[in-house]
Structure formats: structure tokens, C-alpha cells
Amino acid sequence: MTATGTDLRRGPFREGDRVQLTDPKGRLHTITLTPGKQFHTHRGHITHDELIGAPDGSTVTNTAGVEYLALRPLLADYVMSMPRGAAVVYPKDAGQIVTMGDVFPGAVVVEAGVGSGALSMSLLRAVGDTGTVHSFERREDFAAIAKANARAFFGTDHPAWTVTVGDLVEELPAAVEPGTVDRVVLDMLAPWECLDVVAEALVPGGLLICYVATATQLSKVAEAMREHGGYTEPSAWESLVRGWHLEGLAVRPQHRMHGHTGFLITTRRLAPDTAPPLRKRRPSKGAYGEDAASSGDAADTGPVEHLGPVTVPDEDWTPEALGERVASEKKVRRLRRSMGLLEEAGHDA
Ligand SMILES: C[S@@+](CC[C@H](N)C(=O)[O-])C[C@H]1O[C@@H](n2cnc3c(N)ncnc32)[C@H](O)[C@@H]1O
């Protein structure tokens, strides 16, 4: 028996396959192979039947003589072109999450929120059919889009995946036995609100990795992890990937890149009743504001207590304040209709 989705990624193109066509200018077009259908551009067309049965990596010439390269999209291509209600985790960050989050085959993973399902798909691939990914999403409409995206990619509902609609804080305690989850991945606005339930769910030594878009969220979650007492000292980083232009002697970095996607922060669950060792390095003078600066000498290396971040009221952490881009209700409804997730009358399919 092969792992879920493997068969779809191999062999000649079949009816229902998504195929990525690259034109001579490098522009991409994604089509779903349907017998009798045609792919039209302003110059000529290709019939889908010409591609059905052809090997992956074939070229096909349209009626105006324009040649296209046909390839099955990789997961990284697919997530960038699939329908989305919420912003997706980019492939470069999904790769970091899987590796630095140590997501292993057979692992029990909890994820929130699901958004469009991009990260869920990388997690499912990493845990494989014998693992478990319990995903939680507050918004029913986003969960439906994510499930449809994953089903289209894997060709079936992935056996390792369960999606619960609801808030992680409310749903997680009932969904998993305490101390049974190997890894938790949070991509949401306020991960600090989830630290108690996550600590309860994680196995001792289990890992939590959070993806946040802004430095203010990063600071807030780092301080909350320290304050909780059940986690190790967190570490944080970001990754910048710069593509290269490769043409003759003009081999150089590309002019454009994604300058910022998000920050990652990891911490491990301590064993029950274990206090984190006191940090030996004192924060630098003023790191925690005026009071902290006046409470001691920054050069002193004696243990210190954590003094907490500058506080911002909970209600101020809004998607707008953090510059988060969320699709409008109208766009989400349009998406769901185009994906067959809404009936004409407007009810869920
Ligand atoms: C940026 S999106 C996630 C994108 C997703 N990782 C992907 O790659 O497609 C953040 C999602 O978290 C959901 N969310 C926020 N807080 C949540 C919570 N406490 N429990 C469950 N879902 C939550 C939001 O509704 C939103 O859909």
C-alpha cells in the first residue's frame, strides 16, 4: 500500500489531474484535466485530451504554435495557487516548521488555525498515514475551504487528519488525552492565549512552534511562555529566502523577494512539576522598560526573574492593528461557491 496521494503524483496525466502549464514567457496556468475541455488563451488553445495519457513533464503545442511545458504542481506550487480565505504559510516557512518543529512520521500533532490548509498539508505529509494531525479552526467557512483544498491535493480525505471547528482553547482539552501530543503548531493572532491548554496536551519534552507575523506578537508570546513556567526558554528566528537569476554571465540574486513573511518561535514542554532553570543572563538594561532598568545592573550575571513585557490590552490585538490580510466575507462566499461548497440557495453543501 502506498502513502495517501502518492499514486496521484506518479504516472501519465489522468482525467481530474491538476496540471501546471508554463508558457514561453514563464507564465503559469493551472488547469484540471477534463475530457473534451479546452484551455484557451488570446492566442490559440490546447485540448485537455492531448494531455490525458501524456507523461508528466511533456510539452504540448497549441493551435497557434505556442509551446507549453506541462507538469504536475508540487505541493509548494499547489499551495500558492489554491483558493484561500486566510493568508497561507509560505512553503519556505512550512519547511522550517516541519524541520525545526521536528514533525516526524507517526507523530501526534495539533495545529491551529487551519486557515486555507496550506500548513496542514505539509504536516500531513510529514506525519504520514500512521500519524495524526488534529487541526482546529474557529471559522467554519475557512475549515471547509481547507478540507476541499487538501482533498483536491491528496485525492481523498487524508486518513491522518481531523478538523474541528471551534476555538483551540475550548476544544483541545476534550479532543486529546492530557500529555499525549508530540508537537503543537500555532499560526494565529494570539497564540499566548493557548499556552495553558497546549501545556496540558503536550508530552513531556514535546515541542510547541508558533508562527507570528509581527515583532509585537513575538515578544508577547515569548514572555507568556516564560511566565507560564512549564516551558523551556524559547528561541526565535525568521528565514529569508532570496531566489537567484541564472542567465549566462548574469548570475545574481533576483531583484524581488518576499522581504517578510513571519517569525517562528519554539519551546519545549518541561516534565510535570519541573521548574525552568533560572536564566543566568540578565536582560540588557532597559529591555523590560523603566522599572526593570532601575532594578539592577545589566552587567551582573546573577539569576533574574522575568519582569514581563510592556502590556497592551487584549482588545487591541486585532487583525487590522497587526496588518493581517483576511479575505472579505464576499470573497469567501464567492470562493466557496466556485469550489462547490455552497449550494445555489446559499446553504452549505
Ligand atoms: C493565518 S490563518 C492560518 C493559515 C494556515 N496556517 C495556512 O497555512 O493556510 C489563521 C487562522 O487561525 C484561526 N484562529 C485564530 N485563533 C484561533 C483559535 N484560538 N482557535 C482556532 N482557530 C483560530 C483564524 O480563524 C484563521 O483562519
The ligand as a Tripos MOL2 file, in Angstrom:
@<TRIPOS>MOLECULE
LIG
   27    29     1     0     0
SMALL
NO_CHARGES

@<TRIPOS>ATOM
      1 C1         -3.2800   32.9140    9.1310 C.3       1 LIG1
      2 S1         -4.5520   31.7910    9.2740 S.3       1 LIG1
      3 C2         -3.7890   30.2070    9.2170 C.3       1 LIG1
      4 C3         -3.2380   29.8530    7.8630 C.3       1 LIG1
      5 C4         -2.8030   28.4060    7.7300 C.3       1 LIG1
      6 N1         -1.7220   28.0900    8.6460 N.3       1 LIG1
      7 C5         -2.4040   28.0760    6.3110 C.2       1 LIG1
      8 O1         -1.2220   27.8100    6.0590 O.co2     1 LIG1
      9 O2         -3.2680   28.0580    5.4230 O.co2     1 LIG1
     10 C6         -5.0140   31.9370   10.9610 C.3       1 LIG1
     11 C7         -6.3000   31.1930   11.2850 C.3       1 LIG1
     12 O3         -6.3820   30.9660   12.6780 O.3       1 LIG1
     13 C8         -7.7450   30.9630   13.0490 C.3       1 LIG1
     14 N2         -7.7390   31.1350   14.5110 N.ar      1 LIG1
     15 C9         -7.3250   32.2160   15.2150 C.ar      1 LIG1
     16 N3         -7.3710   31.9710   16.5320 N.ar      1 LIG1
     17 C10        -7.8290   30.7060   16.6820 C.ar      1 LIG1
     18 C11        -8.1140   29.8820   17.8180 C.ar      1 LIG1
     19 N4         -7.9300   30.3140   19.0540 N.pl3     1 LIG1
     20 N5         -8.5890   28.6230   17.5940 N.ar      1 LIG1
     21 C12        -8.7940   28.1780   16.3380 C.ar      1 LIG1
     22 N6         -8.5400   28.9190   15.2300 N.ar      1 LIG1
     23 C13        -8.0640   30.1670   15.3960 C.ar      1 LIG1
     24 C14        -8.3250   32.0940   12.2300 C.3       1 LIG1
     25 O4         -9.7090   31.9590   12.0450 O.3       1 LIG1
     26 C15        -7.5470   31.9580   10.9080 C.3       1 LIG1
     27 O5         -8.2660   31.1880    9.9660 O.3       1 LIG1
@<TRIPOS>BOND
     1     1     2 1
     2     2     3 1
     3     2    10 1
     4     3     4 1
     5     4     5 1
     6     5     6 1
     7     5     7 1
     8     7     8 2
     9     7     9 1
    10    10    11 1
    11    11    12 1
    12    11    26 1
    13    12    13 1
    14    13    14 1
    15    13    24 1
    16    14    15 ar
    17    14    23 ar
    18    15    16 ar
    19    16    17 ar
    20    17    18 ar
    21    17    23 ar
    22    18    19 1
    23    18    20 ar
    24    20    21 ar
    25    21    22 ar
    26    22    23 ar
    27    24    25 1
    28    24    26 1
    29    26    27 1
@<TRIPOS>SUBSTRUCTURE
     1 LIG1         1 GROUP 0 **** ****
